[in-house]
Amino acid sequence: MSDVYTTSGGIGFVGVLTILFIALKLLNIIDWSWWWILSPIWISIIVTLSIIFIMIAIYCIVECFST
């Protein structure tokens, strides 16, 4: 019997999009601000933090009204 190890993962959509934007900027194909070049990273961070905040708020509201 052999052990099979599988791994998954990779860069993901946000990583690919960021690398694409950086490459286009460095090749002078687009003339965007670096804020917009790196926007996939900070937008995904903001969305993640917003979801966490909403989940914590819902949990607190449920706990407050259940007692």
N, C-alpha and C positions, 0 to 999 in steps of 0.2 A: 504494500500500500504506500502510495507516495502522497506527500503533502503538497497541496496546490495553493500557492499564494497569489492572490490577485490584488492589484492596486488600481485605484482609479484616481482621477484627478487631472490636473493640467492647469493651463492658464485660465481658461474660461473666457466668456464673451467680453467682460470688462477689460481683462488683460490684453486680449487681442485688439480690441478697439483702441486702447491706450497706445499700444505699440504701433498700430497703424497710423494714428494721429501724430505720434512723435516722428515716425519715418517720413510722413508727408511734410511735416514742418522742417525737418532737417534737409530734405531734398528741395525745399523752397517751392513746393507745389501749392501749399496753403499758407496764408499769411495771417494766421489766427494768433491771439494772445495765448501765452502759456497757460493761463487760467482755463481756457477752453480746451486746450490740448489735453490737460490733465483732468478735465471735467468728468470722464467716466469713473475715475477713482473717487473724487470727492462727492459726486452725486450718489454713488453706491454706499458710501459711508453715511451720508445724511439719511438716505432711505433706511438703512439698517438701524441706525440710532433712533429714527422716528418710530419704526416698528417696535423696537424694544421699549421705548418710552410709552407708547400706546398700550402695550401688553402690561407694563407695570401699573399704569393708570387704571386699566380695567380691573386688574387684580386688586388694587387698593379699594376701588369703588365696590367691588363684590364683597370684599372682606368687611368693609365698613357697614354695609347694609345687611349683611347676614347675621350680625350679632345683635 
